[in-house]
Amino acid sequence: MDNSKKFSKCEIAEELKKIIADIVNVEKEAIDFTTKLLEDLGMDSFAVAETMFLIQEKFGVTIAQEDILKVDTFNSLVETLDKILNG
């Protein structure tokens, strides 16, 4: 994918909801900006790795491991990806 394309936060959030909902087998409506990835969705290290792979596939970027370790909520994941994609 052409990673020079700008994505709005809304587009980023919508795509991430689809990715995460599919991985953890929940309805995407169950995910909002306050959702905690580990506590609320039960994401384990395999789910996180799969999410990172699909983010790279969809958006053409990689999130650094040190940034992933700081992500705890859906909102923080959206913010981190937005910063990488849009500066």
N, C-alpha and C positions, 0 to 999 in steps of 0.2 A: 504494500500500500504506500502511496505517496504521503510521507509524513510531513510535507510542507503544507498540507491542507489544514486549515484551522477548523477546530471543532468547538462548538459552544459548550458551556458546562452542562446544559440540558442534554445535548447529544451525547456527551461523554457519560453522563449519569444513566441515560436510557440504555446505552450499549453495555455499560458495566452491570446494570440490573439484569439484563438478558444473560450475560455471561455467568454471573454469580448464581442467579436463580437456577440455571441449568445444572451447574456443578453441584450445588447443595440440595437440589430437588425441592425448591419452594416456589410459590407463585411470586413473580416479580413485584406484585403489589405489596408483598410482605416486607419488602426492603425499602427503607426510607433513609434520609440523611443521618438519622441518629442510630441506625442499626449497627450494633457491634458485630464485627465479622466473626470473631472467635466465640464470644459468649452467646450472642443471639442466633447466629447461623451455624455454629458448631464447625466452622472451617478448621481443618487440620492442615498440617504442612503439605500434604498431597494436594488438597483443594487450593491452597495458596499457590503452589507451584503451577497447577493447571491454569489458574486464573492469570498468572503472570505470562504463561505461554500464549494464552488466548488474547491477552492485551497486546502482546508483541505481534501476533498474527493480525489482529484487527486494526491496530493503530500504527504499526510499524516502528514502535519504540520499546525500549527496555527500561524498566524501573530498577534503579540501583538497589542492591540488597540493603544498604544502610537506610534507604528511604522506605523500603518495605517494612523494616523492623519498627518504624515509627507509625505505621498505619494501624489504626485500631477500629475506626468506624468507617462506614460506607462513605460519609462525607470526606474524611481524610484521604481516602483512596481517590475520590473524584478530584479533590484539590491537588493532590500529588500528580495525577495524570494531566490535569489541566495545566499545571506549571511546566511540565515537560513538553507538552504539545504546543502551548501558546505563549510560553515565556513568562 
